[in-house]
Structure formats: C-alpha cells, structure tokens
Amino acid sequence: MRVTKRICYFAVLVLITMPAACSFAAITSLYNLPDSTFAEQQNNWQGRKEYEEEGLHILVEFCVYDTENLLKPEEQQLADALDLSGRYIYAYQVWNHPSDSTQDVLAFQLLTAEKKAIPESAYKGDTGCHDDESSGVAPTPKVSVMQGAWTFDPCDLAPGVHSWFLVFSSDFSPVKGDFKVEAPSGGDFPGPDNEVPEPGTVALLGGASVFLVAGRNRKRRAA
C-alpha cells in the first residue's frame, strides 16, 4: 500500500513539474552563443544568469572568446563576422521570458562587479552586435554610441523575444562584469550573479519536498 502511495505521489509530481520543466527547457534550448574553447578551464568565461524584478524575468547568456586561440569553427565564424580589434570578444544574449515577464526591455548595459559602468579603457573599439540567425532582435541603433550599452525600440524586446548577439572587444580578460536592464516603467535594475538551475534539478528538488511532506503526514496519522 505504501509503495502504491509513493508511486501515486511521484506520478502527480511528474504531471505537475513536467509542463514547467518542458517550458523552461524550451527557452534555454534557444540559447545559441558558440561555446568558448576555454569555458571548461575558465568557468567564468561562459555561463547564464537570470533576473526577476518588477514584472521582468530576464535570462542572459554570456561568453568570452580568445581570438588568438579560436579552436572551434563556430568561434571563428563569429569572430570573422565582427569588426572588433581587441584580443577578447565578449558576447551576450538577452531573453525576455515569455510567460513571467510583463514588460519590454528598452536597454541592456554592462557593469563592473561594483555595479559601475565598465571604464572605456577596457574597450578596444566600440560595442556592436551580430545577427544570431534565430529570429533575434537587433538593438537600435545597431551599434550603440555608448560603450557597453545597447538600446531597443519599444515593443521590440517584448516578452518571448530575444536579442541578437551583443558584443564588444577588449585586451583585458575577463571584464564581463554584471549588467542592468531598463524597462518602460522607468525601472533600472542591476542584474544578479544567479546561475540558472537545470529543469532536472528543479524536478528533483520538488520530488524531495513532496516525499518529505508525505512522510510527515504519515507520522501525524500514526501518532
């Protein structure tokens, strides 16, 4: 009987978590920045962050490429498509969550770890962008006049929409920094250093909590 109950609990858990996990997996599977050759050795060279505040749920992927050591064809293709003069290419892609966000993104700007603008001395050339070939939205103008900042037209980077690859180059490594986003409501929010959990991890944590609750209920009934 207990085994049957546990199977029922697990079946309910799967039914509850699967739609959410599949939805999140569908979003994260759209990230398409080329992997960095040195991502495994330098764990701060590539990753994902997310941020939620005031009607915004933003997902950001970042990656750093060493143009003197491009070993993967997709890395080389990205570098060849960009007119940047620094040794390192820093690339970002911004996603506006389709179901959790209620606001557009009007601006995306890089910051240092101290939440300050990255100094111009860190840049080699201007900021830029590149078509991600996956229905992404280009910033306006396509090359920002500001260092480390990209702006978008209203309604362009709406919920469910993602940006092109947003890039800059530098001779300093790494200077990926943090970020902030601007929404139409006037909110100006610094981004966090939170890693996006995998859907499988979320499901496992949910399963553990269900079994803990079930165990407590059984103990109460026995008492």
PLY file of the C-alpha trace (Angstrom):
ply
format ascii 1.0
element vertex 223
property float x
property float y
property float z
element edge 222
property int vertex1
property int vertex2
end_header
0.00 0.00 0.00
2.82 2.40 0.92
4.60 1.58 -2.36
1.40 2.32 -4.27
1.04 5.68 -2.49
4.61 6.61 -3.30
4.07 5.75 -6.94
0.97 7.95 -6.95
2.89 10.82 -5.34
5.64 10.52 -7.94
3.14 10.38 -10.80
1.45 13.55 -9.56
4.84 15.24 -9.18
5.80 14.38 -12.75
2.50 15.70 -14.09
2.89 18.95 -12.15
6.56 19.65 -12.90
6.78 18.37 -16.46
4.94 21.26 -18.18
7.01 23.86 -16.33
10.25 21.98 -16.89
9.48 21.49 -20.58
8.57 25.17 -20.95
11.82 26.28 -19.29
13.81 23.75 -21.32
12.24 25.15 -24.50
13.52 28.61 -23.56
17.02 27.58 -22.53
17.40 25.39 -25.62
17.17 28.58 -27.72
20.43 29.94 -26.35
22.83 29.72 -29.25
26.06 31.54 -28.49
29.01 29.44 -29.69
30.79 27.65 -26.84
34.11 29.09 -25.76
37.17 26.91 -26.25
38.35 27.74 -22.74
35.00 27.58 -20.94
35.95 24.36 -19.11
39.28 25.71 -17.88
37.92 29.20 -17.15
34.49 28.72 -15.58
33.81 32.47 -15.58
34.20 32.66 -19.36
30.80 31.23 -20.15
27.52 30.93 -18.32
23.95 32.06 -17.81
22.28 34.46 -15.41
18.69 35.34 -14.70
16.98 38.27 -13.05
13.43 38.87 -11.83
12.10 42.22 -10.60
9.09 44.50 -11.17
7.46 42.45 -13.93
10.73 41.46 -15.59
12.22 37.99 -15.90
15.39 38.30 -17.92
17.65 35.43 -18.99
21.19 36.31 -20.10
23.85 34.11 -21.67
27.45 35.35 -21.82
30.65 34.02 -23.36
34.26 35.18 -23.78
36.36 34.21 -26.81
40.14 34.47 -27.15
40.74 35.49 -30.78
44.34 34.26 -30.62
43.18 30.75 -29.70
39.95 30.07 -31.61
39.85 26.30 -31.97
36.20 25.76 -32.86
34.81 26.66 -36.32
31.75 28.36 -34.83
34.01 30.60 -32.71
36.00 31.59 -35.78
32.84 32.30 -37.76
31.59 34.68 -35.08
34.96 36.44 -34.87
35.16 36.79 -38.66
31.71 38.37 -38.75
32.67 41.11 -36.29
34.82 44.18 -36.88
36.40 44.31 -33.43
40.07 44.91 -32.73
40.60 43.60 -29.19
42.02 40.20 -28.36
38.94 39.05 -26.46
35.38 39.09 -27.72
32.64 39.34 -25.10
29.22 38.25 -26.30
25.82 38.41 -24.59
22.30 37.37 -25.49
19.24 38.67 -23.64
15.95 36.75 -23.42
12.70 38.24 -22.14
10.80 35.38 -20.51
7.55 34.71 -22.46
5.31 33.86 -19.51
6.88 35.59 -16.48
7.74 39.00 -17.96
5.13 41.71 -18.43
7.47 44.49 -19.62
9.66 45.15 -22.62
13.42 45.64 -22.34
14.50 49.08 -23.54
18.19 48.93 -22.64
20.87 46.46 -21.58
24.12 47.80 -20.11
27.20 46.10 -18.72
28.53 46.95 -15.27
31.53 46.07 -13.17
31.13 43.82 -10.14
30.73 47.04 -8.11
27.63 47.96 -10.21
29.50 50.76 -12.01
29.92 51.37 -15.73
32.82 49.45 -17.23
35.60 52.02 -17.90
36.26 52.98 -21.51
39.87 51.88 -21.08
38.63 48.29 -21.00
37.20 48.53 -24.54
39.07 48.06 -27.77
36.78 49.58 -30.35
33.07 50.17 -29.98
30.24 47.93 -28.90
28.42 46.05 -31.62
26.00 43.27 -32.42
25.60 40.35 -34.77
22.58 38.53 -36.18
22.06 35.30 -34.23
20.24 33.77 -37.22
17.44 32.69 -34.88
14.85 35.48 -35.24
16.63 37.69 -32.73
16.02 41.43 -32.42
18.75 43.93 -33.34
19.45 46.83 -30.97
18.66 50.36 -32.20
20.91 51.80 -33.41
22.70 48.60 -34.37
25.98 49.97 -32.98
25.44 51.94 -29.80
27.17 55.27 -29.30
27.60 54.29 -25.64
30.27 51.89 -24.51
28.83 48.65 -23.21
25.18 49.65 -23.68
22.57 48.51 -26.17
19.13 50.06 -26.61
15.98 48.63 -28.21
12.88 50.18 -29.69
9.73 49.89 -27.56
7.89 46.58 -28.13
10.92 45.04 -29.92
12.41 43.11 -26.99
8.98 42.18 -25.63
8.21 39.08 -23.53
9.07 35.98 -25.55
11.62 37.83 -27.71
15.42 37.63 -27.59
18.22 39.90 -28.75
20.91 39.47 -31.35
24.41 38.67 -30.08
25.56 41.81 -28.23
29.35 42.08 -28.38
32.38 44.18 -27.53
36.12 43.53 -27.60
38.88 44.17 -25.12
42.51 43.39 -24.43
41.58 42.71 -20.80
40.39 39.29 -19.67
37.88 38.81 -18.30
35.88 42.01 -17.86
32.43 40.55 -18.44
31.09 42.34 -15.36
27.47 42.46 -14.31
24.55 44.15 -16.06
21.44 46.26 -15.69
18.27 46.45 -17.75
15.79 49.26 -18.26
12.04 48.80 -18.65
9.32 51.21 -19.88
8.08 51.73 -16.33
11.33 53.51 -15.55
12.74 50.65 -13.53
16.52 50.46 -13.68
17.67 47.22 -12.15
21.17 45.81 -11.52
21.47 42.19 -12.59
22.48 39.41 -10.19
25.05 36.64 -10.26
22.46 33.83 -10.07
23.03 30.71 -12.11
20.00 29.33 -13.91
19.10 25.91 -12.45
18.59 22.99 -14.82
14.99 21.73 -15.16
16.08 18.31 -13.88
17.43 19.87 -10.69
14.14 21.68 -10.12
12.21 18.43 -10.57
14.47 16.56 -8.14
14.11 19.26 -5.51
10.34 19.20 -5.98
10.29 15.41 -5.64
12.23 15.53 -2.38
9.82 18.09 -0.92
6.78 16.01 -1.86
8.16 12.90 -0.17
9.09 14.90 2.93
5.55 16.25 3.21
4.10 12.76 2.65
6.34 11.32 5.38
5.28 14.00 7.86
1.62 13.36 7.12
2.04 9.60 7.73
3.78 10.25 11.08
0.99 12.57 12.17
-1.66 9.99 11.30
0.27 7.27 13.16
0.53 9.48 16.27
0 1
1 2
2 3
3 4
4 5
5 6
6 7
7 8
8 9
9 10
10 11
11 12
12 13
13 14
14 15
15 16
16 17
17 18
18 19
19 20
20 21
21 22
22 23
23 24
24 25
25 26
26 27
27 28
28 29
29 30
30 31
31 32
32 33
33 34
34 35
35 36
36 37
37 38
38 39
39 40
40 41
41 42
42 43
43 44
44 45
45 46
46 47
47 48
48 49
49 50
50 51
51 52
52 53
53 54
54 55
55 56
56 57
57 58
58 59
59 60
60 61
61 62
62 63
63 64
64 65
65 66
66 67
67 68
68 69
69 70
70 71
71 72
72 73
73 74
74 75
75 76
76 77
77 78
78 79
79 80
80 81
81 82
82 83
83 84
84 85
85 86
86 87
87 88
88 89
89 90
90 91
91 92
92 93
93 94
94 95
95 96
96 97
97 98
98 99
99 100
100 101
101 102
102 103
103 104
104 105
105 106
106 107
107 108
108 109
109 110
110 111
111 112
112 113
113 114
114 115
115 116
116 117
117 118
118 119
119 120
120 121
121 122
122 123
123 124
124 125
125 126
126 127
127 128
128 129
129 130
130 131
131 132
132 133
133 134
134 135
135 136
136 137
137 138
138 139
139 140
140 141
141 142
142 143
143 144
144 145
145 146
146 147
147 148
148 149
149 150
150 151
151 152
152 153
153 154
154 155
155 156
156 157
157 158
158 159
159 160
160 161
161 162
162 163
163 164
164 165
165 166
166 167
167 168
168 169
169 170
170 171
171 172
172 173
173 174
174 175
175 176
176 177
177 178
178 179
179 180
180 181
181 182
182 183
183 184
184 185
185 186
186 187
187 188
188 189
189 190
190 191
191 192
192 193
193 194
194 195
195 196
196 197
197 198
198 199
199 200
200 201
201 202
202 203
203 204
204 205
205 206
206 207
207 208
208 209
209 210
210 211
211 212
212 213
213 214
214 215
215 216
216 217
217 218
218 219
219 220
220 221
221 222
